[in-house]
Amino acid sequence: MKGAPLAITGLGAVTPLGANVRALHDTLSDNLCAIAPREVVIEGVERFTFGAAACAGFDERQLRGPSGVALDRGAALALTA
């Protein structure tokens, strides 16, 4: 099946280690870790802490899909990268 030509115009990354390729490279080069303790508080359950790596500073509410519809976090991360 032959389709339209495809052009790769750049690189992208949105990760807990950096919100773009340069930040990701720098964080990896500095041997840093994005995993940090997160405390969970649920009513009726004892508090607990676990290690998690969040994409801090990424706000999917600022993005819209091609049709102008708001995106869920997963779609926004994928389109940003």
C-alpha positions, 0 to 999 in steps of 0.5 A, spaced: 500 500 500 502 506 497 500 512 501 503 520 501 510 521 503 512 522 510 517 527 513 520 527 520 521 534 521 524 534 528 524 530 535 520 530 541 520 528 548 515 529 554 518 525 560 518 525 567 526 527 566 524 533 561 519 536 557 523 536 551 529 532 548 534 537 550 532 537 557 531 529 557 539 529 554 541 533 560 538 530 565 540 523 563 547 526 562 547 528 569 545 521 572 539 524 575 532 520 577 525 523 576 522 518 581 520 521 588 516 519 594 508 521 593 504 520 599 497 518 597 491 520 602 484 516 601 479 517 606 478 511 610 485 508 608 491 509 612 496 514 608 502 511 604 507 513 600 510 510 593 515 512 588 513 515 582 515 519 576 510 525 574 511 529 568 511 536 572 510 542 569 506 539 563 499 542 563 495 538 557 489 544 558 493 548 554 493 544 548 487 542 543 486 537 538 486 539 530 478 540 531 479 544 537 477 539 542 480 539 549 485 533 549 486 528 555 492 527 558 495 521 554 493 524 547 496 531 549 503 528 551 503 524 545 502 530 540 507 534 544 512 529 543 
